[in-house]
């Protein structure tokens, strides 16, 4: 199984500043296979968003990272690192507007800060934005302020224990050096979390993950959209529909509901 990560890396000449605007090589900002992120003498942490709408935010973070990498509009240049940030701020932090920035520049930390602001747009206020002066030395404190938490139990050599959307940060305070990337899962396009289920045929929400006719809570008709609450038991899924929370069956020869990821 291949794991993937995304980051702003280096300019088209292998330098940190002075290149042409935009991704000239296709590898200045890119998706690549995961590698052991640790370095001797560096502090290394993984930050996972656990704030409001956490699965939606993680998905938009992944999409922002991948779209920015694939657009080839965003290049790497520490001398002009704020131009991608400034463009997206001017364009309202909207995910679709990554394609409208024109050629611009970033570096590893501003790229993740910008993508986090894009991801949190629906809940974003001025006080919650990651500031433009973000760098690997202050990333942890900035990200923790807006709902990210440090993850323990990571096998850094293999990436086991990471979840898609985790922000990886390493920093060496004595030299002011560091790097950051986002772990995006086992697909180069990003592994997205389930958002909703679409009902194929009539289903009922139950109080427990078991068909008990006397415990029916709500009827969901064909075409209804059920919000997944990220709890499951066998083929049962815990969902919300019409303001009611309950368990719905998603198994058998013909599955009752189809998965839809966040847009």
C-alpha positions in Angstrom: 0.0 0.0 0.0 1.4 3.4 -1.1 0.7 6.4 1.1 0.9 9.9 -0.2 1.6 13.4 1.0 1.5 16.9 -0.6 3.7 19.9 0.0 5.4 23.0 -1.5 9.0 21.8 -1.9 11.6 23.7 -3.9 11.7 25.9 -7.0 12.4 24.7 -10.5 16.2 25.2 -10.1 16.4 23.4 -6.8 16.7 26.6 -4.9 14.5 28.3 -2.2 14.1 31.7 -4.0 14.5 33.6 -7.3 12.8 31.3 -9.8 9.9 32.1 -12.2 6.4 32.6 -10.9 4.2 29.5 -11.0 5.1 25.8 -11.0 7.7 25.6 -13.8 8.7 22.0 -13.2 5.4 20.5 -12.0 7.3 19.5 -8.9 7.5 22.8 -6.9 4.2 22.0 -5.3 3.4 18.3 -5.7 1.9 15.1 -4.5 4.5 12.4 -3.8 4.7 9.1 -2.0 5.1 9.4 1.8 8.6 9.2 3.2 9.9 9.1 6.8 9.3 12.8 7.7 11.7 12.8 10.7 15.1 14.4 10.7 17.8 14.1 13.3 17.8 17.2 15.6 14.3 18.3 14.5 11.1 18.3 16.5 8.4 16.5 14.5 4.7 16.5 15.1 1.5 15.6 13.3 -1.5 17.9 13.7 -5.1 16.7 13.1 -8.1 19.0 12.8 -10.6 18.2 15.6 -12.7 21.4 15.5 -16.1 22.1 14.1 -17.2 20.1 11.0 -13.9 18.2 11.3 -14.5 15.7 8.5 -15.6 18.4 6.0 -12.6 20.6 6.9 -10.2 17.7 6.5 -11.7 16.9 3.1 -11.4 20.5 1.9 -7.8 20.6 3.2 -7.0 17.6 1.1 -8.7 19.0 -1.9 -7.0 22.4 -1.6 -3.6 20.7 -1.3 -4.1 18.5 -4.3 -5.8 21.1 -6.5 -3.0 23.6 -5.7 -0.4 21.0 -6.7 -2.1 19.9 -9.9 -3.0 23.4 -11.1 0.7 24.3 -11.7 -0.1 27.9 -11.0 1.5 27.9 -7.5 5.3 27.7 -7.5 7.8 27.8 -4.7 9.7 31.0 -3.7 10.5 32.1 -0.2 11.1 35.6 -1.5 7.5 35.9 -2.7 5.9 33.4 -0.4 2.8 35.4 0.4 1.5 35.8 -3.2 -0.6 32.6 -3.1 -1.9 33.5 0.3 -2.8 37.1 -0.8 -4.5 35.9 -4.0 -6.7 33.4 -2.1 -7.6 35.9 0.6 -8.6 38.4 -2.1 -10.7 35.7 -3.8 -12.5 34.9 -0.6 -10.7 31.7 0.4 -12.9 29.7 -2.0 -11.7 26.3 -3.0 -12.7 26.7 -6.7 -10.8 29.9 -6.9 -7.4 28.1 -6.8 -7.8 27.9 -10.5 -8.2 31.7 -10.7 -5.1 32.9 -8.9 -2.9 33.3 -11.9 0.8 32.3 -11.4 1.9 32.9 -7.8 4.3 31.7 -5.2 4.3 30.1 -1.8 6.5 28.1 0.6 5.8 25.0 2.6 4.3 26.6 5.7 2.3 29.3 3.9 0.9 26.7 1.6 -0.5 24.7 4.5 -1.7 27.9 6.2 -3.5 29.0 3.1 -5.0 25.5 2.5 -6.3 25.5 6.1 -8.0 28.9 5.6 -9.6 27.6 2.4 -10.7 24.4 4.2 -12.3 26.3 7.2 -14.0 29.0 5.1 -17.6 28.0 6.2 -16.6 28.6 9.9 -13.9 31.2 9.2 -13.7 34.6 10.9 -10.9 37.1 10.9 -9.7 35.9 14.3 -9.6 32.3 13.1 -7.5 32.7 10.0 -4.0 31.4 10.0 -1.9 34.6 9.7 0.4 35.3 6.7 3.5 35.2 9.0 3.1 31.4 9.6 6.3 29.4 9.4 7.4 26.0 10.8 8.5 27.5 14.1 5.0 28.9 15.0 2.8 26.5 13.0 2.0 24.3 15.9 0.7 27.1 18.1 -1.2 28.8 15.2 -2.9 25.6 14.1 -3.7 24.5 17.7 -5.5 27.9 18.2 -8.0 27.0 15.4 -8.8 23.4 16.3 -5.8 21.2 15.4 -4.4 18.7 18.0 -1.1 16.8 18.2 -1.5 13.2 17.2 0.4 10.5 19.2 1.2 6.9 18.2 2.6 7.6 14.7 5.0 5.2 13.0 7.0 7.9 11.2 9.0 5.4 9.1 5.8 3.9 7.5 3.2 6.6 8.1 1.0 4.1 10.0 -1.3 5.9 12.4 -1.7 9.0 10.2 -5.1 10.0 8.8 -5.8 11.8 5.6 -5.7 15.6 6.3 -3.0 15.4 9.0 -0.5 18.2 8.8 3.1 17.1 9.4 5.6 19.7 10.8 9.3 19.4 11.6 11.4 22.3 12.8 14.9 22.8 14.1 14.9 25.9 16.3 18.7 26.3 16.5 19.0 26.8 12.8 15.5 28.1 12.0 15.0 25.2 9.5 11.9 23.1 8.9 9.4 21.6 6.5 5.7 20.8 6.5 3.4 18.7 4.3 0.0 17.2 4.4 -0.7 13.5 4.6 -3.5 12.8 2.1 -4.0 9.1 2.4 -3.6 6.1 0.0 -4.8 7.8 -3.2 -2.8 10.4 -5.1 -6.0 12.3 -5.5 -6.6 12.2 -1.7 -8.5 9.8 0.5 -11.8 11.6 1.4 -14.0 11.0 4.4 -17.7 10.0 3.9 -20.1 12.9 4.1 -23.6 11.6 3.4 -25.5 8.6 2.2 -28.1 8.7 -0.6 -31.1 6.5 0.0 -31.8 4.1 -2.9 -35.0 2.7 -1.5 -37.1 3.4 1.6 -35.2 2.9 4.8 -36.0 3.5 8.5 -33.8 5.0 11.2 -33.7 2.8 14.3 -32.8 3.6 17.9 -30.3 0.7 17.9 -28.2 -1.0 15.1 -30.9 -3.7 14.8 -34.2 -4.1 13.0 -36.8 -3.6 15.7 -40.1 -2.5 14.3 -41.2 -1.0 17.6 -37.9 1.1 17.7 -38.3 2.9 14.3 -37.5 6.6 14.7 -38.0 8.0 11.2 -38.7 6.9 7.7 -36.3 8.0 4.9 -37.7 7.9 1.4 -35.9 7.1 -1.8 -33.6 10.0 -2.8 -33.2 11.3 0.7 -29.8 12.4 1.9 -28.6 11.1 5.3 -25.8 12.9 7.1 -23.2 10.3 8.3 -22.2 10.8 11.9 -19.1 8.6 11.7 -20.3 5.7 13.8 -20.9 2.2 12.5 -21.7 -1.3 13.7 -21.4 -4.0 11.1 -23.5 -2.9 8.1 -25.3 -0.3 10.2 -24.5 3.4 10.0 -25.4 6.1 12.5 -26.9 9.1 10.6 -29.0 12.2 10.9 -32.1 12.9 8.8 -34.7 15.6 9.3 -33.3 16.5 12.7 -33.5 12.9 13.9 -30.5 10.7 14.7 -30.5 7.0 14.4 -29.2 3.8 12.8 -29.8 2.8 9.2 -29.0 -0.5 7.5 -26.5 -0.4 4.6 -26.0 -4.1 3.7 -27.3 -7.2 2.1 -27.4 -8.2 -1.5 -28.5 -4.7 -2.5 -27.1 -1.9 -0.5 -29.8 0.6 0.6 -27.6 3.7 0.4 -24.8 5.1 -1.7 -21.8 7.1 -0.3 -21.3 10.7 -1.3 -18.1 12.5 -0.3 -17.9 16.2 0.6 -18.1 18.7 -2.3 
